[in-house]
Amino acid sequence: MAVPEQTREVTMDKITSLAKRRGFVFQSSEIYGGQSGAWDYGPLGIELKNRIQRFWWKEMTQLHDDIVGLDAAILMHPRTWEASGHVENFTDPLVDCKKCKMRFRADQIDQDKLAQKICPECGGELTETRKFNLMFKTNIGPVDDGSGLIYLRPETAQGIYVNYKNIVQSNRMKIPFGIAQVGKAFRNEIVTKNFIFRTCEFEQMEMQYFVKPGDDVKFFDYWREQRWAYYQKLGVDMKKLRWHQHGKDELAHYAKDAYDIEYEFPMGFKELEGVHNRTDFDLKRHQEYSGKDLQYIDQDNGNERYIPYIIETSAGLTRQLLMLLCDAYEEEKVADKGNDDDWRTVMKFHPELAPITVAVLPLMKKDGLAELAQEIRQGLKQDYATDYDQAGAIGRRYRRQDEAGTPYCVTIDYDSKENGTVTVRDRDTMEQERVHKDELSSYIRGKIKNYTRK
Ligand code: ATP
């Protein structure tokens, strides 16, 4: 049996190259030289993204009786962004190089070079630091005279705040309750590296939890615990996660307390998700700017009125996908071919998240094995995402599935024709077990249920 040994270093270049090679993520408009800040999710990438999204959705809605979903429009009334503070404050400090024309975030380059106004790329002269608003602007309506100015939303949260009253009324929600939403957000970011970590178009998974003022600290702690537990369930290496509490200088002006969950990516610990106590800032501002009464009326407590506090959990879907690519990636030295130098690249996704759950592989195309394999795949399709591969040597096919992160490979051989049994190869251990084809589906279900990463 193969014994995995020693793993090699995971780099962002390796992740990027595997993602392209196996159809997880492609550069946007690559044939035109690519569009920076935008990426396309290929056949395996969209499966993985959908699974993360479903996992998050189930966790936040199905498993929490007091949370409901929403899908708000990307285009919102422009006053929304005045109320939220984005028009005024959603800026990054930027500097330009007068020589090579590159633009940098002033807080992300060498501070000595910044002080001396020296370009970190070409040594040319840098401009003064300027504030640059990150919102994308466009026009709505038939007239292009500026009166139809509208923004692509830079976060999904505001769609939740402006619908809070609708949801209280239509769904008879009682505080405390939450609203969950997954959707696209757009920020005109300066993006130069780290693959899909920071992009101009991305997806967020946000849940805003409305509480009575005074209960905010209790629920803030509760949601920090819940969000930490979520990553445990996702099967991530918990040693690579840590909390980062915002210091006084980092805290948004409206926030009472804020923590980020950070993951150790190949380029170091970086933010994955924020858990924020946003106080009553958001609803107060929307009340002020819209002129609508956004107070909650507590009918169980003598019609007490108040503006709820909001605890926010804000995660990046595309950033979680990058985390899972990094976390799952392993290079192992294996001896299953009797060759000391044989390495395999294997994506050890949790089976619930893997883009393909079962691959069906006939040992040979001939002698009716391919037909039997197709029949077996047909039987598994209702329960699992399946793949079928009959091209090339079986060892090569296993390696292809390892790179895709397929946890189970079912191989059909001559014995299968004789007695109806097939082999199931476990991706992580590379061990094979013989199982009767009629028990295959429940056997795989059991393996998924009891999965722990090896
Ligand atoms: P940063 O300070 O790094 O710009 P942020 O603190 O502004 O990020 P939030 O506004 O709190 O980020 O967004 C919540 C989550 O959305 C982040 O934790 C991250 O997972 C995701 N996110 C934010 N901006 C981007 C982006 N440009 N590309 C991909 N994901 C993003």
Residues whose N, C-alpha, C, O or C-beta is under 5 A from the ligand:
A	BS01	ATP	R187 E189 I196 F197 R198 T199 F202 Q204 E271 L272 E273 G274 S314 A315 G316 R319
